[in-house]
Structures are given as C-alpha cells and as structure tokens.
Amino acid sequence: MEELQNSLDHLQINFVERGQGIPVILIHGMAASLHDWKDMLPALEQAGYHGYALDLPGHGGSAKPQDVRYYHTRAIYQQLEDWIFSLKLNQPAYLVGHSLGGYFSLEFARRNLQHVLGIALIDPLYTPDQLSALLRHLNWRPDWSEKIWSRIPEWMVNIWMQLDHSHATRFPDDARQQIATDFKKSTPQIVHTIDGIVDLTPYLPEIASPCLVIWGEHDITLNPAYYPRLVSALPQAQGVGLLGCGHQPHIEQAQSVNSMVRDFFDQLGRPELANPIVEPPTAGG
C-alpha cells in the first residue's frame, strides 16, 4: 500500500483553470472529462469565480497507469484530494460534482469540511443502491466489462447516443461527439472504480456544507428516486428535479444549470468559518 501511495504522488493530473475570485473545483463523472464543463467554466468566470476543472486519473489527459489498483475508489479519491491541496488555494472553495464526481465532492467535504464553502451536486452518486442494471453488471464482473469496453469503437458510442430517443438526441452534435471521445479516451480499467464505492448514506448527516442537488427526473444511469432522499439526509440542502432531463443536465440544459449553480454560490457569498486549502488533512482524517 505504501508503494502505491508513493506512486500516486507522482501521477500527472491534467486540468484547466479560468477566471479570478473564489475558487470553484469541478469534478466530472465516470468516462467523462473536464470538457463536461466547457459551458460552466466561462459562466463561472463571468460571474467572478476562479474555476478549476480536472481530468480524473484514467480519464482525458491525466495519467493512465496499468495497475488496476490505481482505479479503486480510494486511490482515485486520494489522487483528487492530493491535487486539490497541491493548488495551495489561499481561501476555501466551492465544489461542483457530477455523478462519480458528486461522490468525490461529498467525500472531500466530509473529510475537509473547513475547506468547503458549498457544494453543487448534479445527478450525484452516493450509494451503490442507485446503480442501474448496466452499472451493476459492470460491478459484477469488472474484468469482463474491461474487455468489452476496450472493444467498443468511438463511432458506435456516437451512433448509440443518436438512437437514444430519451435525452442524448437533444444534446448539441459537438457535445455528443465529445462524450463519445471522452468515453474512448478513458482507460477501460476505470470499471474497477464501481466495485469500491462505499455507501455514504450513514455519513451524510456529517456533511454540514450548504448543498444544491440538481437532477434529471428521467435519469436512467442512477435511480432518480434517491436524489430527494439525499436532500433530506444532508443537514443544509435544497434540491431541484428537472423534468424531461436525463443523467447529464449540465450538458442537456447547460444554461439553466449554470444559472442555478451561479445563483446558489452568489447567495452563499464568502463565509468566514472555513480555512484556506493549503495543508493536507492529518492521517486518518
């Protein structure tokens, strides 16, 4: 484990940043990339925020080591947390997380509450009970899933989304192409991440950061019935369900979601009770 941790310290994380002001850290979901935030980043910059969007390990332009241990949930989270502290932000941050990125946002807030001003969660994962039948299958035999994933061509992913008459057909053509590109650019080994998801439900009452939960009422990736339960379990949370929207409302209804996130952060302002993100948590935190 120590050897793995030493290697984690040297993995390259690809990220972009835009703007000046209060930091906002944006964390994408599984098989996506920082391109998920191409509309939100400029909207946050215009509103006076400093946005940071990364590619999680195994995704986009970040490192893709071969050892599957790097893709267990805890290893990816540790790399994310190390990256956030490496930014040496001089003030606490807001978090925005989609799907798996929502899971990591909640976990970071749970472990580093004093560094978090607020969280915007978009169709967030927080319990394995939310997983669709497809994701449960990936979890059942990740070795098989990895082989199948590696053999799916990018053009097939794009065509599959065009045949989906529920929501993906309403994405702009360039967004749909980017989703397909991100899928194929992700290492198939990320399927092992699902196997390590720990149910955060018992820990939700500890996460006192103000939260905005946004979800698509027709999400077929994660069961949308669980989002109102999340809102109820968090100490300071409000929720918005979007009719006619699926698992990626930040892409499908980008303008509306951007406005909701920006307004939520504007209302919270700049609380003084949090601390700059300059020191990593102590061991066992």
C-alpha atoms as one frame of an Amber mdcrd trajectory, in Angstrom:
protein
   0.000   0.000   0.000   2.883   2.361   0.797   4.403   1.638  -2.616   1.099
   2.528  -4.289   0.851   5.754  -2.278   4.368   6.778  -3.336   3.394   6.207
  -6.961   0.181   8.198  -6.537   2.295  11.176  -5.513   3.844  11.253  -8.985
   0.836  10.696 -11.227   0.108  13.536 -13.634  -3.252  15.298 -13.364  -4.436
  17.301 -16.358  -6.525  20.376 -15.552  -7.569  23.805 -16.770  -8.411  26.955
 -14.854 -10.285  30.119 -15.751 -11.112  33.360 -14.020 -10.252  35.095 -10.756
 -12.024  35.121  -7.406 -13.399  32.451  -5.089 -12.163  29.026  -6.265 -14.627
  26.513  -7.685 -13.453  22.945  -8.247 -15.379  20.991 -10.899 -15.248  17.185
 -10.872 -16.663  15.147 -13.769 -18.231  11.691 -13.723 -17.123   8.273 -14.908
 -15.826   8.017 -18.507 -16.096  11.799 -18.950 -13.510  14.597 -18.800 -13.007
  18.253 -17.979 -14.761  19.018 -21.286 -18.027  18.376 -19.433 -17.613  21.892
 -18.031 -16.990  23.790 -21.274 -20.170  25.823 -20.712 -19.995  26.150 -16.932
 -16.365  27.326 -16.701 -16.877  30.531 -18.718 -20.180  31.179 -16.918 -18.387
  30.984 -13.558 -15.557  33.170 -14.828 -18.034  35.812 -15.960 -19.649  35.714
 -12.521 -16.328  36.395 -10.789 -15.197  32.894  -9.804 -11.923  31.051 -10.374
 -12.802  27.679 -11.877 -10.579  24.596 -11.817 -11.620  21.538 -13.854  -9.535
  18.356 -13.880  -9.424  15.032 -15.660  -9.677  12.323 -13.012  -6.984   9.614
 -13.152  -7.626   7.271 -16.071  -9.601   9.959 -17.904  -8.871  12.596 -20.540
  -5.285  13.826 -20.456  -4.455  12.573 -16.959  -2.211   9.607 -16.160  -3.468
   6.124 -17.056  -1.286   3.581 -15.218  -1.847  -0.108 -15.996  -2.237  -1.411
 -12.442  -5.972  -1.709 -11.631  -5.265  -0.728  -8.017  -4.942   2.873  -9.205
  -8.628   2.849 -10.168 -10.127   1.671  -6.915 -12.315   4.382  -5.459  -9.997
   5.167  -2.574  -6.951   5.546  -4.848  -8.748   7.924  -7.230 -10.109   9.939
  -4.327  -6.645  10.206  -2.760  -5.178  11.494  -6.021  -8.000  14.035  -6.299
  -7.520  15.221  -2.725  -3.748  15.494  -3.196  -4.291  17.544  -6.347  -6.680
  19.933  -4.600  -4.148  20.557  -1.825  -1.351  20.952  -4.384  -3.195  24.000
  -5.764  -2.441  25.758  -2.434  -5.592  27.843  -2.639  -5.489  30.872  -0.359
  -9.179  30.566   0.502 -11.820  27.846   0.831 -13.575  26.580  -2.274 -16.917
  25.682  -3.740 -17.268  22.217  -5.271 -19.265  21.088  -8.299 -19.553  17.363
  -8.900 -21.429  15.270 -11.446 -22.246  11.582 -10.862 -18.996   9.959  -9.616
 -17.654  13.491  -9.227 -20.549  14.150  -6.850 -19.470  11.153  -4.784 -15.951
  12.534  -4.521 -17.284  16.016  -3.707 -19.281  14.658  -0.788 -16.312  12.641
   0.436 -13.970  15.638   0.235 -16.445  17.768   2.190 -16.865  15.025   4.788
 -13.118  14.841   5.337 -12.296  18.529   4.869 -15.411  20.414   5.927 -13.453
  23.506   6.986 -12.189  23.953   3.416 -15.566  23.822   1.659 -17.924  26.783
   1.261 -20.679  24.866  -0.501 -21.364  22.052  -2.943 -23.385  21.852  -6.156
 -24.202  18.221  -6.943 -25.518  17.173 -10.350 -27.081  13.696 -10.514 -24.621
  12.617  -7.809 -23.690   9.076  -6.873 -23.637   8.449  -3.120 -24.830   4.863
  -2.613 -24.445   1.657  -4.665 -28.225   1.254  -4.395 -28.600   3.957  -7.073
 -26.758   1.989  -9.743 -28.604   1.000 -12.910 -28.698  -2.613 -14.082 -25.871
  -1.869 -16.543 -23.608  -0.432 -13.856 -24.421  -3.324 -11.548 -23.286  -5.652
 -14.320 -20.004  -3.750 -14.636 -19.592  -4.154 -10.899 -20.353  -7.898 -11.033
 -17.546  -8.821 -13.455 -15.229  -5.828 -13.945 -12.645  -7.999 -15.754 -15.179
  -8.913 -18.446 -16.507  -5.362 -18.565 -12.988  -4.041 -19.102 -12.509  -6.259
 -22.169 -15.881  -5.294 -23.674 -15.229  -1.590 -23.016 -11.886  -1.707 -24.828
 -13.509  -3.160 -27.960 -16.302  -0.606 -28.426 -15.311   1.864 -31.189 -15.949
   5.581 -30.771 -18.292   5.763 -33.765 -20.511   3.112 -32.165 -20.815   5.169
 -28.962 -21.877   8.205 -31.007 -24.431   6.228 -33.017 -25.805   4.622 -29.857
 -26.450   8.072 -28.383 -28.182   9.227 -31.561 -30.506   6.212 -31.328 -31.356
   7.049 -27.726 -34.685   8.831 -28.078 -34.853   9.792 -24.415 -32.308  12.569
 -23.891 -28.984  12.260 -25.726 -30.603  13.235 -29.024 -31.210  16.690 -27.546
 -27.502  17.274 -26.945 -25.683  19.539 -29.404 -23.789  17.499 -32.013 -20.407
  18.645 -30.702 -21.354  17.702 -27.124 -22.461  14.225 -28.212 -19.197  13.759
 -30.116 -17.192  14.915 -27.112 -18.986  12.407 -24.865 -18.051   9.610 -27.279
 -14.450  10.824 -27.470 -14.162  11.018 -23.680 -15.594   7.508 -23.341 -12.925
   6.044 -25.622 -10.134   8.186 -24.159 -10.851   6.791 -20.684  -8.944   3.644
 -19.796 -11.250   0.593 -19.619  -9.750  -0.134 -16.201 -11.925   2.553 -14.629
 -14.700  -0.060 -14.467 -12.932  -1.261 -11.309 -13.892   2.005  -9.599 -17.516
   0.939  -9.201 -16.505  -2.099  -7.166 -15.036   0.123  -4.444 -17.937   2.514
  -3.955 -18.722   2.808  -0.237 -22.257   3.766   0.753 -22.062   7.354   2.020
 -25.598   7.332   3.431 -24.507   6.898   7.086 -22.080   9.824   6.734 -24.424
  12.336   5.107 -25.510  13.974   8.419 -21.826  14.886   8.989 -21.645  16.962
   5.791 -22.831  20.340   7.041 -21.758  22.331   3.965 -24.652  24.004   2.130
 -25.603  21.811  -0.836 -27.597  22.264  -4.010 -28.680  18.975  -5.587 -29.782
  19.119  -9.235 -31.005  16.023 -11.051 -32.765  14.848 -14.174 -36.122  13.263
 -13.403 -35.522  10.751 -16.217 -32.020   9.679 -15.220 -31.574   6.062 -16.375
 -27.978   5.765 -15.110 -28.685   6.385 -11.420 -32.122   5.895  -9.871 -33.634
   9.408  -9.539 -35.760   8.325  -6.555 -32.608   8.556  -4.434 -31.929  12.253
  -5.038 -34.741  13.594  -2.788 -33.520  11.186  -0.111 -30.067  12.751  -0.376
 -31.541  16.234   0.042 -33.406  15.089   3.154 -30.343  13.432   4.678 -27.938
  16.364   4.257 -28.137  18.995   7.040 -28.242  22.001   4.679 -29.537  21.019
   1.267 -32.011  22.068  -1.357 -32.977  20.100  -4.426 -34.234  20.712  -7.952
 -35.517  17.968 -10.236 -35.552  18.816 -13.943 -38.422  17.367 -15.966 -37.563
  15.782 -19.289 -33.886  15.650 -18.396 -31.570  12.662 -18.036 -28.256  11.980
 -16.300 -26.336  14.975 -17.708 -28.402  18.140 -17.171 -25.226  20.263 -17.110
 -24.901  19.386 -20.814 -28.534  18.905 -21.807 -29.787  22.073 -20.089 -26.474
  23.876 -19.629 -27.798  27.427 -19.436 -30.358  26.628 -16.743 -27.956  24.553
 -14.655 -25.205  27.167 -14.932 -27.611  29.840 -13.674 -28.751  27.701 -10.745
 -25.180  26.899  -9.673 -24.018  30.503 -10.034 -27.012  31.868  -8.115 -26.521
  29.294  -5.351 -22.879  30.291  -4.884 -23.740  34.002  -5.059 -26.311  33.583
  -2.281 -23.805  31.803  -0.049 -21.207  34.505  -0.590 -17.923  34.293   1.276
 -18.383  32.703   4.728 -15.554  33.294   7.159 -15.735  29.994   9.046 -13.712
  27.962   6.535  -9.928  27.848   6.050  -7.591  28.113   3.042  -6.809  24.814
   1.321  -3.069  24.846   1.938  -2.420  21.895   4.265  -3.448  18.256   3.685
  -5.526  16.550   6.369  -3.764  14.582   9.064  -3.541  10.812   8.683  -6.813
   9.094   9.472  -8.870  12.211   8.722
